[in-house]
């Protein structure tokens, strides 16, 4: 259990900055409906932010996972320098390639009204990938405090830029046209300042991580690079397929809806997706600590038992996140109705479907350790390709018919498929004693709780306060249930463990 405590502690350290980073970024994105009243005006920005993670998978070609994997057996300094030189080179190559074909990208992505978005996107990708390995180095060396500082400082910089140029600069220039602000504020850029804020954020991060960057030596081991490349090559497909599964619905939404409302719906769906992603804040925090942890634990005799325990706590945490998002939808809806345009609440019913799909994705991330530890990354690529095919087909078929719900169902089915197949293959090649029946019961229970809340708030009492109080009671009942079932395990965890020990 000491290993679980260590992971919990590291997840907390990585989790706080990651949650702060994600949540503050999320709040900034949630501010879009208050800067922009009509959803269709955000469609171009949505398109760019859908392309960025997809292209990022091409840029970094699974280098983080490879770094964690080979740092167990190779000279860390030589590995860090070799991979850094490789990543810098490929990043510059891909960025130049995108610059050459930027007009084609503008045309294909229907960004003719904002061609400058592509240039800023390239800048974001380039600088962000320069930061990739320094961040991985901090995680591998268990330096979460520095990681936390870099992440939080960067997002605060981003928020400051966006809030200033979209919130304060317009009134400053209107009240005082000769102000110094008028020399660098351009009203025509509008929400393009979101992208500019992202560029500034990445530059600040690069400056904060300069100590780690200066540790790169101009020594390149071709033999080591070749070995790492053979290992990580399938991870490129995994990354690309994963991004297809993650962003395709937003990327193609306005291309498959034959309607004058395509841009309108694309903007709204992006907002729906942001709400559903609240469930992944914890998942991202967990991944920051878990990936290096899993590799470090792989040599231990009881590694599989540790992985099983980690999965249990992970699923429980995801269940609470799902309940938070799904049971308080009425609160989010009220917020948008009173402080923004009512159009933004369209399709809110699709959010729980997306949220549960993202939980399946988080479980898949946990399960994927089997092919990373056994050097069977090709299986990961095959699973991801199959998931991508499902995503592509279902999005094309369902979005024109069911719109928001079609995209949500495609995400749900894809991640459920990937989770099940990975579990089946993992049992064969690297068996881990996961408590499948118990974890399935927890997931089914939270779905039933959500459905009960719908029934109560639609047929018993439709007031907002009844919805909120019922949601709180249901979450507390679930927490009590889990606490009774897992009391023995919870008593061994940091922070909450003391309370359970006293209770016992």
RABELKA-V376142 format. One record per residue. N is the residue number from 1. RES is the residue in three letters. SS is DSSP state (h for helix, s for strand, l for the rest). PHI is phi in radians with two decimals (999 if undefined). BURIAL is b if it has 9 or more other ideal C-beta (glycine too) atoms within 8 Angstrom, else e. Layout:
BEGIN
n=N res=RES ss=SS phi=PHI burial=BURIAL
n=N res=RES ss=SS phi=PHI burial=BURIAL
END
This chain:
BEGIN
n=1 res=UNK ss=l phi=999 burial=e
n=2 res=UNK ss=h phi=-1.07 burial=e
n=3 res=UNK ss=h phi=-1.15 burial=b
n=4 res=UNK ss=h phi=-1.12 burial=b
n=5 res=UNK ss=h phi=-1.07 burial=b
n=6 res=UNK ss=h phi=-1.11 burial=b
n=7 res=UNK ss=h phi=-1.13 burial=b
n=8 res=UNK ss=h phi=-1.07 burial=b
n=9 res=UNK ss=h phi=-1.12 burial=b
n=10 res=UNK ss=h phi=-1.18 burial=b
n=11 res=UNK ss=h phi=-1.09 burial=b
n=12 res=UNK ss=h phi=-1.10 burial=b
n=13 res=UNK ss=h phi=-1.14 burial=b
n=14 res=UNK ss=h phi=-1.29 burial=b
n=15 res=UNK ss=h phi=-1.20 burial=b
n=16 res=UNK ss=h phi=-1.02 burial=b
n=17 res=UNK ss=h phi=-1.16 burial=b
n=18 res=UNK ss=h phi=-1.17 burial=b
n=19 res=UNK ss=h phi=-1.11 burial=b
n=20 res=UNK ss=h phi=-1.08 burial=b
n=21 res=UNK ss=h phi=-1.09 burial=b
n=22 res=UNK ss=h phi=-1.18 burial=b
n=23 res=UNK ss=h phi=-1.23 burial=b
n=24 res=UNK ss=h phi=-1.15 burial=b
n=25 res=UNK ss=h phi=-1.11 burial=b
n=26 res=UNK ss=h phi=-1.13 burial=b
n=27 res=UNK ss=h phi=-1.08 burial=e
n=28 res=UNK ss=h phi=-1.13 burial=b
n=29 res=UNK ss=h phi=-1.18 burial=b
n=30 res=UNK ss=h phi=-1.15 burial=b
n=31 res=UNK ss=l phi=-1.31 burial=b
n=32 res=UNK ss=h phi=-0.90 burial=b
n=33 res=UNK ss=h phi=-1.07 burial=b
n=34 res=UNK ss=h phi=-1.66 burial=e
n=35 res=UNK ss=h phi=-1.46 burial=e
n=36 res=UNK ss=l phi=-2.16 burial=b
n=37 res=UNK ss=l phi=-1.35 burial=e
n=38 res=UNK ss=l phi=-1.78 burial=b
n=39 res=UNK ss=h phi=-0.98 burial=b
n=40 res=UNK ss=h phi=-1.11 burial=b
n=41 res=UNK ss=h phi=-1.25 burial=b
n=42 res=UNK ss=h phi=-1.66 burial=b
n=43 res=UNK ss=h phi=-1.03 burial=b
n=44 res=UNK ss=h phi=-1.16 burial=b
n=45 res=UNK ss=h phi=-1.15 burial=b
n=46 res=UNK ss=h phi=-1.02 burial=b
n=47 res=UNK ss=h phi=-1.08 burial=b
n=48 res=UNK ss=h phi=-1.16 burial=b
n=49 res=UNK ss=h phi=-1.24 burial=b
n=50 res=UNK ss=h phi=-1.42 burial=b
n=51 res=UNK ss=h phi=-1.34 burial=b
n=52 res=UNK ss=h phi=-1.03 burial=b
n=53 res=UNK ss=h phi=-1.13 burial=b
n=54 res=UNK ss=h phi=-1.12 burial=b
n=55 res=UNK ss=h phi=-1.20 burial=b
n=56 res=UNK ss=h phi=-1.04 burial=b
n=57 res=UNK ss=h phi=-1.12 burial=b
n=58 res=UNK ss=h phi=-1.29 burial=b
n=59 res=UNK ss=h phi=-1.08 burial=b
n=60 res=UNK ss=h phi=-1.68 burial=b
n=61 res=UNK ss=l phi=0.61 burial=b
n=62 res=UNK ss=l phi=1.14 burial=b
n=63 res=UNK ss=h phi=-1.20 burial=b
n=64 res=UNK ss=h phi=-1.11 burial=b
n=65 res=UNK ss=h phi=-1.05 burial=b
n=66 res=UNK ss=h phi=-1.09 burial=b
n=67 res=UNK ss=h phi=-1.10 burial=b
n=68 res=UNK ss=h phi=-1.13 burial=b
n=69 res=UNK ss=h phi=-1.16 burial=b
n=70 res=UNK ss=h phi=-1.48 burial=b
n=71 res=UNK ss=l phi=-1.21 burial=b
n=72 res=UNK ss=l phi=-1.34 burial=b
n=73 res=UNK ss=l phi=-2.18 burial=e
n=74 res=UNK ss=l phi=-1.91 burial=b
n=75 res=UNK ss=l phi=-1.12 burial=e
n=76 res=UNK ss=h phi=-1.10 burial=e
n=77 res=UNK ss=h phi=-1.16 burial=e
n=78 res=UNK ss=h phi=-1.15 burial=b
n=79 res=UNK ss=h phi=-1.12 burial=b
n=80 res=UNK ss=h phi=-1.08 burial=b
n=81 res=UNK ss=h phi=-1.18 burial=b
n=82 res=UNK ss=h phi=-1.09 burial=b
n=83 res=UNK ss=h phi=-1.21 burial=b
n=84 res=UNK ss=h phi=-1.14 burial=b
n=85 res=UNK ss=h phi=-1.07 burial=b
n=86 res=UNK ss=h phi=-1.09 burial=b
n=87 res=UNK ss=h phi=-1.18 burial=b
n=88 res=UNK ss=h phi=-1.06 burial=b
n=89 res=UNK ss=h phi=-1.13 burial=e
n=90 res=UNK ss=h phi=-1.18 burial=b
n=91 res=UNK ss=h phi=-1.09 burial=b
n=92 res=UNK ss=h phi=-1.10 burial=b
n=93 res=UNK ss=h phi=-1.09 burial=e
n=94 res=UNK ss=h phi=-1.15 burial=b
n=95 res=UNK ss=h phi=-1.15 burial=b
n=96 res=UNK ss=h phi=-1.10 burial=e
n=97 res=UNK ss=h phi=-1.10 burial=e
n=98 res=UNK ss=h phi=-1.14 burial=b
n=99 res=UNK ss=h phi=-1.10 burial=b
n=100 res=UNK ss=h phi=-1.10 burial=e
n=101 res=UNK ss=l phi=-1.81 burial=e
n=102 res=UNK ss=h phi=-1.10 burial=b
n=103 res=UNK ss=h phi=-1.15 burial=e
n=104 res=UNK ss=h phi=-1.18 burial=e
n=105 res=UNK ss=h phi=-1.15 burial=b
n=106 res=UNK ss=h phi=-1.02 burial=b
n=107 res=UNK ss=h phi=-1.19 burial=e
n=108 res=UNK ss=h phi=-1.15 burial=e
n=109 res=UNK ss=l phi=-1.58 burial=b
n=110 res=UNK ss=l phi=0.99 burial=b
n=111 res=UNK ss=l phi=-1.88 burial=b
n=112 res=UNK ss=h phi=-1.08 burial=e
n=113 res=UNK ss=h phi=-1.35 burial=e
n=114 res=UNK ss=h phi=-2.44 burial=e
n=115 res=UNK ss=l phi=-1.12 burial=b
n=116 res=UNK ss=h phi=-1.16 burial=e
n=117 res=UNK ss=h phi=-1.03 burial=b
n=118 res=UNK ss=h phi=-1.17 burial=b
n=119 res=UNK ss=h phi=-1.10 burial=b
n=120 res=UNK ss=h phi=-1.19 burial=b
n=121 res=UNK ss=h phi=-1.08 burial=b
n=122 res=UNK ss=h phi=-1.11 burial=b
n=123 res=UNK ss=h phi=-1.10 burial=b
n=124 res=UNK ss=h phi=-1.06 burial=b
n=125 res=UNK ss=h phi=-1.08 burial=b
n=126 res=UNK ss=h phi=-1.09 burial=b
n=127 res=UNK ss=h phi=-1.18 burial=b
n=128 res=UNK ss=h phi=-1.06 burial=b
n=129 res=UNK ss=h phi=-1.32 burial=b
n=130 res=UNK ss=h phi=-1.13 burial=b
n=131 res=UNK ss=l phi=-1.52 burial=b
n=132 res=UNK ss=h phi=-1.04 burial=b
n=133 res=UNK ss=h phi=-1.23 burial=b
n=134 res=UNK ss=h phi=-0.99 burial=b
n=135 res=UNK ss=h phi=-1.15 burial=b
n=136 res=UNK ss=h phi=-1.09 burial=b
n=137 res=UNK ss=h phi=-1.11 burial=b
n=138 res=UNK ss=h phi=-1.08 burial=b
n=139 res=UNK ss=h phi=-1.20 burial=b
n=140 res=UNK ss=h phi=-1.15 burial=b
n=141 res=UNK ss=l phi=-1.55 burial=e
n=142 res=UNK ss=l phi=0.96 burial=e
n=143 res=UNK ss=l phi=-2.06 burial=e
n=144 res=UNK ss=h phi=-1.17 burial=b
n=145 res=UNK ss=h phi=-1.15 burial=e
n=146 res=UNK ss=h phi=-1.17 burial=e
n=147 res=UNK ss=h phi=-1.04 burial=b
n=148 res=UNK ss=h phi=-1.09 burial=b
n=149 res=UNK ss=h phi=-1.07 burial=b
n=150 res=UNK ss=h phi=-1.09 burial=b
n=151 res=UNK ss=h phi=-1.13 burial=b
n=152 res=UNK ss=h phi=-1.21 burial=b
n=153 res=UNK ss=h phi=-1.06 burial=b
n=154 res=UNK ss=h phi=-1.14 burial=b
n=155 res=UNK ss=h phi=-1.20 burial=b
n=156 res=UNK ss=h phi=-1.13 burial=b
n=157 res=UNK ss=h phi=-1.11 burial=b
n=158 res=UNK ss=h phi=-1.02 burial=b
n=159 res=UNK ss=h phi=-1.07 burial=b
n=160 res=UNK ss=h phi=-1.06 burial=b
n=161 res=UNK ss=h phi=-1.10 burial=b
n=162 res=UNK ss=h phi=-1.13 burial=b
n=163 res=UNK ss=h phi=-1.10 burial=b
n=164 res=UNK ss=h phi=-1.13 burial=b
n=165 res=UNK ss=h phi=-1.33 burial=b
n=166 res=UNK ss=h phi=-1.76 burial=b
n=167 res=UNK ss=h phi=-1.78 burial=b
n=168 res=UNK ss=h phi=-1.93 burial=e
n=169 res=UNK ss=h phi=-0.98 burial=b
n=170 res=UNK ss=h phi=-1.00 burial=b
n=171 res=UNK ss=h phi=-1.23 burial=e
n=172 res=UNK ss=h phi=-1.09 burial=b
n=173 res=UNK ss=h phi=-1.21 burial=b
n=174 res=UNK ss=h phi=-1.13 burial=e
n=175 res=UNK ss=h phi=-1.37 burial=e
n=176 res=UNK ss=l phi=-2.50 burial=e
n=177 res=UNK ss=l phi=-1.02 burial=e
n=178 res=UNK ss=l phi=-1.59 burial=e
n=179 res=UNK ss=l phi=-1.06 burial=b
n=180 res=UNK ss=h phi=-1.06 burial=e
n=181 res=UNK ss=h phi=-1.08 burial=b
n=182 res=UNK ss=h phi=-1.11 burial=b
n=183 res=UNK ss=h phi=-1.36 burial=e
n=184 res=UNK ss=l phi=-2.23 burial=e
n=185 res=UNK ss=l phi=-1.86 burial=b
n=186 res=UNK ss=l phi=-2.13 burial=e
n=187 res=UNK ss=h phi=-0.98 burial=e
n=188 res=UNK ss=h phi=-1.13 burial=e
n=189 res=UNK ss=h phi=-1.25 burial=e
n=190 res=UNK ss=h phi=0.91 burial=b
n=191 res=UNK ss=h phi=-1.30 burial=b
n=192 res=UNK ss=h phi=-1.07 burial=b
n=193 res=UNK ss=h phi=-1.14 burial=b
n=194 res=UNK ss=h phi=-1.07 burial=b
n=195 res=UNK ss=h phi=-1.21 burial=b
n=196 res=UNK ss=h phi=-1.11 burial=b
n=197 res=UNK ss=h phi=-1.05 burial=b
n=198 res=UNK ss=h phi=-1.14 burial=b
n=199 res=UNK ss=h phi=-1.10 burial=b
n=200 res=UNK ss=h phi=-1.08 burial=b
n=201 res=UNK ss=h phi=-0.99 burial=b
n=202 res=UNK ss=h phi=-1.18 burial=b
n=203 res=UNK ss=h phi=-1.15 burial=b
n=204 res=UNK ss=h phi=-1.06 burial=b
n=205 res=UNK ss=h phi=-1.05 burial=b
n=206 res=UNK ss=h phi=-1.04 burial=b
n=207 res=UNK ss=h phi=-1.20 burial=e
n=208 res=UNK ss=h phi=-1.14 burial=b
n=209 res=UNK ss=l phi=-1.61 burial=b
n=210 res=UNK ss=h phi=-1.09 burial=e
n=211 res=UNK ss=h phi=-1.11 burial=e
n=212 res=UNK ss=h phi=-1.18 burial=b
n=213 res=UNK ss=h phi=-1.22 burial=b
n=214 res=UNK ss=h phi=-1.20 burial=e
n=215 res=UNK ss=l phi=-1.36 burial=b
n=216 res=UNK ss=l phi=-1.29 burial=b
n=217 res=UNK ss=l phi=-1.77 burial=e
n=218 res=UNK ss=l phi=-1.41 burial=e
n=219 res=UNK ss=l phi=-2.21 burial=e
n=220 res=UNK ss=l phi=-2.06 burial=b
n=221 res=UNK ss=l phi=-1.72 burial=e
n=222 res=UNK ss=h phi=-1.13 burial=e
n=223 res=UNK ss=h phi=-1.08 burial=e
n=224 res=UNK ss=h phi=-1.14 burial=b
n=225 res=UNK ss=h phi=-1.05 burial=b
n=226 res=UNK ss=h phi=-1.13 burial=e
n=227 res=UNK ss=h phi=-1.11 burial=b
n=228 res=UNK ss=h phi=-1.15 burial=b
n=229 res=UNK ss=h phi=-1.11 burial=e
n=230 res=UNK ss=h phi=-1.09 burial=e
n=231 res=UNK ss=h phi=-1.25 burial=b
n=232 res=UNK ss=h phi=-1.55 burial=b
n=233 res=UNK ss=h phi=-0.94 burial=b
n=234 res=UNK ss=h phi=-1.10 burial=b
n=235 res=UNK ss=h phi=-1.21 burial=b
n=236 res=UNK ss=h phi=-1.11 burial=b
n=237 res=UNK ss=h phi=-1.15 burial=b
n=238 res=UNK ss=h phi=-1.03 burial=b
n=239 res=UNK ss=h phi=-1.12 burial=b
n=240 res=UNK ss=h phi=-1.11 burial=b
n=241 res=UNK ss=h phi=-1.08 burial=b
n=242 res=UNK ss=h phi=-1.09 burial=b
n=243 res=UNK ss=h phi=-1.24 burial=b
n=244 res=UNK ss=h phi=-1.04 burial=b
n=245 res=UNK ss=h phi=-1.12 burial=b
n=246 res=UNK ss=h phi=-1.43 burial=e
n=247 res=UNK ss=h phi=-1.98 burial=b
n=248 res=UNK ss=h phi=-1.01 burial=b
n=249 res=UNK ss=h phi=-1.01 burial=b
n=250 res=UNK ss=h phi=-1.30 burial=b
n=251 res=UNK ss=h phi=-1.23 burial=b
n=252 res=UNK ss=h phi=-1.87 burial=b
n=253 res=UNK ss=h phi=-0.90 burial=b
n=254 res=UNK ss=h phi=-1.35 burial=b
n=255 res=UNK ss=h phi=-1.57 burial=e
n=256 res=UNK ss=h phi=-1.91 burial=b
n=257 res=UNK ss=l phi=-1.62 burial=b
n=258 res=UNK ss=l phi=-1.45 burial=e
n=259 res=UNK ss=l phi=-2.74 burial=e
n=260 res=UNK ss=l phi=-1.19 burial=e
n=261 res=UNK ss=l phi=-1.65 burial=e
n=262 res=UNK ss=h phi=-1.01 burial=b
n=263 res=UNK ss=h phi=-1.15 burial=b
n=264 res=UNK ss=h phi=-1.06 burial=b
n=265 res=UNK ss=h phi=-1.21 burial=b
n=266 res=UNK ss=h phi=-1.10 burial=b
n=267 res=UNK ss=h phi=-1.14 burial=b
n=268 res=UNK ss=h phi=-1.19 burial=b
n=269 res=UNK ss=h phi=-1.09 burial=b
n=270 res=UNK ss=h phi=-1.07 burial=b
n=271 res=UNK ss=h phi=-1.19 burial=b
n=272 res=UNK ss=h phi=-1.05 burial=b
n=273 res=UNK ss=h phi=-1.11 burial=b
n=274 res=UNK ss=h phi=-1.09 burial=b
n=275 res=UNK ss=h phi=-1.11 burial=b
n=276 res=UNK ss=h phi=-1.10 burial=b
n=277 res=UNK ss=l phi=-1.23 burial=b
n=278 res=UNK ss=h phi=-0.99 burial=b
n=279 res=UNK ss=h phi=-1.19 burial=b
n=280 res=UNK ss=h phi=-1.57 burial=b
n=281 res=UNK ss=h phi=-1.01 burial=b
n=282 res=UNK ss=h phi=-1.18 burial=b
n=283 res=UNK ss=h phi=-1.08 burial=b
n=284 res=UNK ss=h phi=-1.13 burial=b
n=285 res=UNK ss=h phi=-1.06 burial=b
n=286 res=UNK ss=h phi=-1.07 burial=b
n=287 res=UNK ss=h phi=-1.10 burial=b
n=288 res=UNK ss=h phi=-1.01 burial=b
n=289 res=UNK ss=h phi=-1.55 burial=b
n=290 res=UNK ss=h phi=-1.27 burial=b
n=291 res=UNK ss=h phi=-1.08 burial=b
n=292 res=UNK ss=h phi=-1.11 burial=b
n=293 res=UNK ss=h phi=-1.07 burial=b
n=294 res=UNK ss=h phi=-1.04 burial=b
n=295 res=UNK ss=h phi=-1.16 burial=b
n=296 res=UNK ss=h phi=-1.15 burial=e
n=297 res=UNK ss=h phi=-1.43 burial=b
n=298 res=UNK ss=l phi=-1.06 burial=b
n=299 res=UNK ss=l phi=-1.47 burial=e
n=300 res=UNK ss=l phi=-1.32 burial=e
n=301 res=UNK ss=l phi=-1.13 burial=e
n=302 res=UNK ss=l phi=-1.80 burial=e
n=303 res=UNK ss=h phi=-1.03 burial=b
n=304 res=UNK ss=h phi=-1.10 burial=b
n=305 res=UNK ss=h phi=-1.13 burial=e
n=306 res=UNK ss=h phi=-1.10 burial=b
n=307 res=UNK ss=h phi=-1.07 burial=b
n=308 res=UNK ss=h phi=-1.13 burial=b
n=309 res=UNK ss=h phi=-1.14 burial=b
n=310 res=UNK ss=h phi=-1.03 burial=b
n=311 res=UNK ss=h phi=-1.04 burial=b
n=312 res=UNK ss=h phi=-1.08 burial=b
n=313 res=UNK ss=h phi=-1.15 burial=b
n=314 res=UNK ss=h phi=-1.09 burial=b
n=315 res=UNK ss=h phi=-1.12 burial=b
n=316 res=UNK ss=h phi=-1.06 burial=b
n=317 res=UNK ss=h phi=-1.09 burial=b
n=318 res=UNK ss=h phi=-1.10 burial=b
n=319 res=UNK ss=h phi=-1.08 burial=b
n=320 res=UNK ss=h phi=-1.14 burial=b
n=321 res=UNK ss=h phi=-1.12 burial=b
n=322 res=UNK ss=h phi=-1.08 burial=b
n=323 res=UNK ss=h phi=-1.11 burial=b
n=324 res=UNK ss=h phi=-1.06 burial=b
n=325 res=UNK ss=h phi=-1.21 burial=b
n=326 res=UNK ss=h phi=-1.33 burial=b
n=327 res=UNK ss=h phi=-1.40 burial=b
n=328 res=UNK ss=l phi=-1.89 burial=b
n=329 res=UNK ss=h phi=-1.07 burial=b
n=330 res=UNK ss=h phi=-1.07 burial=b
n=331 res=UNK ss=h phi=-1.20 burial=b
n=332 res=UNK ss=h phi=-1.05 burial=b
n=333 res=UNK ss=h phi=-1.11 burial=b
n=334 res=UNK ss=h phi=-1.04 burial=b
n=335 res=UNK ss=h phi=-1.06 burial=b
n=336 res=UNK ss=h phi=-1.20 burial=b
n=337 res=UNK ss=h phi=-1.14 burial=b
n=338 res=UNK ss=h phi=-1.60 burial=e
n=339 res=UNK ss=h phi=-2.12 burial=e
n=340 res=UNK ss=l phi=-2.63 burial=b
n=341 res=UNK ss=l phi=-1.46 burial=b
n=342 res=UNK ss=h phi=-1.11 burial=e
n=343 res=UNK ss=h phi=-1.07 burial=b
n=344 res=UNK ss=h phi=-1.20 burial=b
n=345 res=UNK ss=h phi=-1.62 burial=b
n=346 res=UNK ss=l phi=-1.05 burial=e
n=347 res=UNK ss=l phi=1.26 burial=b
n=348 res=UNK ss=h phi=-1.05 burial=b
n=349 res=UNK ss=h phi=-1.12 burial=e
n=350 res=UNK ss=h phi=-1.42 burial=b
n=351 res=UNK ss=h phi=-1.08 burial=b
n=352 res=UNK ss=h phi=-1.05 burial=b
n=353 res=UNK ss=h phi=-1.13 burial=b
n=354 res=UNK ss=h phi=-1.12 burial=b
n=355 res=UNK ss=h phi=-1.09 burial=b
n=356 res=UNK ss=h phi=-1.16 burial=b
n=357 res=UNK ss=h phi=-1.03 burial=b
n=358 res=UNK ss=h phi=-1.21 burial=b
n=359 res=UNK ss=h phi=-1.16 burial=b
n=360 res=UNK ss=h phi=-1.04 burial=b
n=361 res=UNK ss=h phi=-1.11 burial=b
n=362 res=UNK ss=h phi=-1.09 burial=b
n=363 res=UNK ss=h phi=-1.12 burial=b
n=364 res=UNK ss=h phi=-1.06 burial=b
n=365 res=UNK ss=h phi=-1.00 burial=b
n=366 res=UNK ss=h phi=-1.13 burial=b
n=367 res=UNK ss=h phi=-1.14 burial=b
n=368 res=UNK ss=l phi=-1.15 burial=b
n=369 res=UNK ss=h phi=-1.08 burial=b
n=370 res=UNK ss=h phi=-1.12 burial=b
n=371 res=UNK ss=h phi=-1.43 burial=b
n=372 res=UNK ss=h phi=-1.31 burial=b
n=373 res=UNK ss=h phi=-1.35 burial=b
n=374 res=UNK ss=l phi=-1.69 burial=e
n=375 res=UNK ss=l phi=1.01 burial=e
n=376 res=UNK ss=l phi=-1.94 burial=b
n=377 res=UNK ss=h phi=-1.11 burial=b
n=378 res=UNK ss=h phi=-1.04 burial=e
n=379 res=UNK ss=h phi=-1.11 burial=b
n=380 res=UNK ss=h phi=-1.07 burial=b
n=381 res=UNK ss=h phi=-1.13 burial=b
n=382 res=UNK ss=h phi=-1.12 burial=e
n=383 res=UNK ss=h phi=-1.05 burial=b
n=384 res=UNK ss=h phi=-1.18 burial=b
n=385 res=UNK ss=h phi=-1.09 burial=b
n=386 res=UNK ss=h phi=-1.05 burial=b
n=387 res=UNK ss=h phi=-1.11 burial=b
n=388 res=UNK ss=h phi=-1.13 burial=b
n=389 res=UNK ss=h phi=-1.09 burial=e
n=390 res=UNK ss=h phi=-1.05 burial=b
n=391 res=UNK ss=h phi=-1.06 burial=b
n=392 res=UNK ss=h phi=-1.07 burial=b
n=393 res=UNK ss=h phi=-1.10 burial=e
n=394 res=UNK ss=h phi=-1.18 burial=b
n=395 res=UNK ss=h phi=-1.11 burial=b
n=396 res=UNK ss=h phi=-1.14 burial=b
n=397 res=UNK ss=h phi=-1.38 burial=b
n=398 res=UNK ss=h phi=-1.54 burial=b
n=399 res=UNK ss=h phi=-1.04 burial=b
n=400 res=UNK ss=h phi=-1.09 burial=b
n=401 res=UNK ss=h phi=-1.64 burial=e
n=402 res=UNK ss=h phi=-1.84 burial=e
n=403 res=UNK ss=l phi=0.99 burial=b
n=404 res=UNK ss=h phi=-1.00 burial=b
n=405 res=UNK ss=h phi=-1.19 burial=b
n=406 res=UNK ss=h phi=-1.11 burial=b
n=407 res=UNK ss=h phi=-1.14 burial=b
n=408 res=UNK ss=h phi=-1.15 burial=b
n=409 res=UNK ss=h phi=-1.12 burial=b
n=410 res=UNK ss=h phi=-1.05 burial=b
n=411 res=UNK ss=h phi=-1.11 burial=b
n=412 res=UNK ss=h phi=-1.04 burial=b
n=413 res=UNK ss=h phi=-1.13 burial=b
n=414 res=UNK ss=h phi=-1.04 burial=b
n=415 res=UNK ss=h phi=-1.24 burial=b
n=416 res=UNK ss=h phi=-1.13 burial=b
n=417 res=UNK ss=h phi=-1.07 burial=b
n=418 res=UNK ss=h phi=-1.09 burial=b
n=419 res=UNK ss=h phi=-1.08 burial=b
n=420 res=UNK ss=h phi=-1.14 burial=e
n=421 res=UNK ss=h phi=-1.13 burial=b
n=422 res=UNK ss=h phi=-1.10 burial=b
n=423 res=UNK ss=h phi=-1.11 burial=b
n=424 res=UNK ss=h phi=-1.08 burial=e
n=425 res=UNK ss=h phi=-1.22 burial=b
n=426 res=UNK ss=h phi=-1.09 burial=b
n=427 res=UNK ss=h phi=-1.04 burial=e
n=428 res=UNK ss=h phi=-1.43 burial=e
n=429 res=UNK ss=h phi=-1.75 burial=b
n=430 res=UNK ss=l phi=-2.67 burial=b
n=431 res=UNK ss=l phi=-1.14 burial=e
n=432 res=UNK ss=l phi=-2.13 burial=b
n=433 res=UNK ss=l phi=-1.35 burial=e
n=434 res=UNK ss=l phi=-1.14 burial=b
n=435 res=UNK ss=l phi=-1.51 burial=b
n=436 res=UNK ss=h phi=-1.06 burial=e
n=437 res=UNK ss=h phi=-1.11 burial=e
n=438 res=UNK ss=h phi=-1.15 burial=b
n=439 res=UNK ss=h phi=-1.16 burial=b
n=440 res=UNK ss=h phi=-1.08 burial=e
n=441 res=UNK ss=h phi=-1.09 burial=e
n=442 res=UNK ss=h phi=-1.08 burial=b
n=443 res=UNK ss=h phi=-1.12 burial=b
n=444 res=UNK ss=h phi=-1.09 burial=e
n=445 res=UNK ss=h phi=-1.11 burial=b
n=446 res=UNK ss=h phi=-1.19 burial=b
n=447 res=UNK ss=h phi=-1.15 burial=b
n=448 res=UNK ss=h phi=-1.13 burial=e
n=449 res=UNK ss=h phi=-1.09 burial=b
n=450 res=UNK ss=h phi=-1.07 burial=b
n=451 res=UNK ss=h phi=-1.14 burial=e
n=452 res=UNK ss=h phi=-1.10 burial=b
n=453 res=UNK ss=h phi=-1.12 burial=b
n=454 res=UNK ss=h phi=-1.06 burial=e
n=455 res=UNK ss=h phi=-1.05 burial=b
n=456 res=UNK ss=h phi=-1.11 burial=b
n=457 res=UNK ss=h phi=-1.46 burial=b
n=458 res=UNK ss=h phi=-1.78 burial=e
n=459 res=UNK ss=h phi=-2.06 burial=e
n=460 res=UNK ss=h phi=-1.80 burial=e
n=461 res=UNK ss=l phi=-2.68 burial=e
n=462 res=UNK ss=l phi=-1.73 burial=e
n=463 res=UNK ss=l phi=-1.28 burial=e
n=464 res=UNK ss=h phi=-1.13 burial=e
n=465 res=UNK ss=h phi=-1.18 burial=e
n=466 res=UNK ss=h phi=-1.13 burial=b
n=467 res=UNK ss=h phi=-1.08 burial=b
n=468 res=UNK ss=h phi=-1.17 burial=b
n=469 res=UNK ss=h phi=-1.12 burial=e
n=470 res=UNK ss=h phi=-1.13 burial=b
n=471 res=UNK ss=h phi=-1.07 burial=b
n=472 res=UNK ss=h phi=-1.11 burial=e
n=473 res=UNK ss=h phi=-1.10 burial=e
n=474 res=UNK ss=h phi=-1.13 burial=b
n=475 res=UNK ss=h phi=-1.15 burial=b
n=476 res=UNK ss=h phi=-1.13 burial=e
n=477 res=UNK ss=h phi=-1.13 burial=b
n=478 res=UNK ss=h phi=-1.15 burial=b
n=479 res=UNK ss=h phi=-1.09 burial=b
n=480 res=UNK ss=h phi=-1.13 burial=e
n=481 res=UNK ss=h phi=-1.07 burial=b
n=482 res=UNK ss=h phi=-1.11 burial=b
n=483 res=UNK ss=h phi=-1.06 burial=b
n=484 res=UNK ss=h phi=-1.25 burial=e
n=485 res=UNK ss=h phi=-1.22 burial=e
n=486 res=UNK ss=l phi=-1.89 burial=b
n=487 res=UNK ss=h phi=-0.97 burial=b
n=488 res=UNK ss=h phi=-1.09 burial=e
n=489 res=UNK ss=h phi=-1.22 burial=b
n=490 res=UNK ss=h phi=-1.13 burial=b
n=491 res=UNK ss=l phi=-1.17 burial=b
n=492 res=UNK ss=l phi=-1.69 burial=b
n=493 res=UNK ss=l phi=-1.53 burial=b
n=494 res=UNK ss=l phi=-1.20 burial=e
n=495 res=UNK ss=l phi=1.17 burial=e
n=496 res=UNK ss=h phi=-1.27 burial=e
n=497 res=UNK ss=h phi=-1.05 burial=b
n=498 res=UNK ss=h phi=-1.09 burial=e
n=499 res=UNK ss=h phi=-1.13 burial=e
n=500 res=UNK ss=h phi=-1.22 burial=b
n=501 res=UNK ss=h phi=-1.13 burial=e
n=502 res=UNK ss=h phi=-1.12 burial=e
n=503 res=UNK ss=h phi=-1.10 burial=e
n=504 res=UNK ss=l phi=-1.16 burial=e
END
